[in-house]
Amino acid sequence: MFNIVLVEPEIPHNAGAAGRLALATGATLHLVEPLGFSLEDKHVRRTGLDYWEDVDVRVWQSFEELRIAAPTTAQFWYLSTKAQRSPWQASFRAGDFIVFGKETRGLPESWVYGAGEQALRIPMAPGSTRSLNLSTAVAIVLYEAVRQQSPSW
């Protein structure tokens, strides 16, 4: 239904949790290298539990490689604390790519600012925290996108 993209993820637990979310929603998990861990890492497998083998995971050497392979009709949504719009203002379509950056730095600012209205920020109370855990952010945005599609499950 949707595509979750983790650009240069560093923490295996987050990739495992995102994989489990992908499986639960029928999404595909795209991992853009370099990865900060091996996909054979016990933490990835532990977080994904016995589901990891069923996750549709695709690994890309670069984000550009993924963009070229993506359908031309797909929208790309870029998540960043530097964006202005919230996921509740977005109109997600099945097949869209929801892009998240590495845990320590996020996405490159040029991607976020170049994305215009396709750049999204998860609202947080002022002064509360700098950012959310990556897998938590994936869950929030992915389920908003799924909700908009009104699945019958």
N, C-alpha and C positions, 0 to 999 in steps of 0.2 A: 504494500500500500504506500509506504513512505520509505525514504532513504535517510538513514542516520549517518553522518560523516564526522569522524573524529580525526582531526588533522594533527599529526604527530603526538598522539596520546603518550603520556609518560607513566601512568599508574595502571598496572594490570587489573586491579579491582574495578576501576571505572569502565574499562573495555568489557570485562566480564558482565558487569551490571547492565551496560548498554546492549550487549548481546542478548541478555535475557529479556530486556524490554523489546528488542527487535522481534524476537521470537513470539512474545506475547501479543504483539500487534500486527504481525505479518510484514514487518519492515525488513529491509536489508541493512546490514551494518557494513559501512565502508571505512577502512582504516588506511590513512595516508601516511606513508613512511617519511622519516624514520620513526620507528616505534621505540619506546623506552623500555621494552620488554620483549620476550619471545611469546608467541602465541601458544607455545607449549608450557608456559609458566604455570606453576601450580595455582597461583592466585587467580589467574584468568579462569582456569578450569573450575576452581573451587567456587568462585562467585557465580559462574554460569551453571554450576552444578552439573547434573547429568544432561542438561539441555544443550550444552555448548556444541556438541556434534550436530545438532539440528539447526543451528543458527546459520543463516545465509550471510557469510562473511566474505568480503572481497577486499583484498589488499592492493593498494596502488603505490607506485613508486613516487608519484607526485600528484598534487591537486590538479594540475593542468591535464594530466593523463585522464583523470576521472572526468573532468569537464568535457573533454573531447569525446569520451565514450558515452556521456549522458545523452538522453533524448533531447532534441532541440526544444521540445515543448515543456520540459521540466523547469520549474522555478528553483532557484537556489536562495535559501534563507540563511543569513549569517548572524550568529548569536554573539553578542558582545555587551559588556557593561558600558561601553562607549556609545551604543546605539540609543536612539530616542523613542522608537515605537515599541509597543509591547506585542507579544504573540496574539493577544486578544484583538489587535487591530489588523492582523494579517488575514488574508484569504488563502488558506492552504488548499492545494489540489492534490489528489492522489498522484503519486509518482514524484512529488517534490523532494528536494534534497535539503536537509536541515543540517547546517554545518557548524561544528563546534571546534574551538581551538584547543591547544595544549593547556594543561592544567596551570602551569606557571606563568604563562604569558598571554593566553587567549589567541585570537586571530590577529594577523597583521592589520595595523590600523588602516593601511591603504585598501584592504579588502572591505573593511567595515564602512569607511567613508565613501568608497566607490560603489557600494551596494545600494545607496539611497534608501528607499522605503523597504528594501529587502533586508535591511539590517534591523535586528530585533534585540530588545533588552528585557529580561525578566524583572519586573518591578520588585523592589525591596524597600523596606522602611528606611528613610534617611538616617544615616549614621549607624546603621545596624551591622553591616558586614560588607566587606569588599566584593565578595562574590559567593556563589553557591558551589557546592561540589558538582563536578562535571556530570556524573550519572544522575544526580537530582535534577540538574538543568535539562538534561536529555528527556527525562520522564515528564517534566512539566510541559515542555514544548511539544513533544511527540503526542502526548495525550490530548492537548488542545487541537492539534492537527487532526487526530483521529476523531475527536468529538465533532469537528466540523463536517466530517464525512458521514456521520450518523450510521455507523455499522449496525447490523442487526444482531450482533452477538452481544 
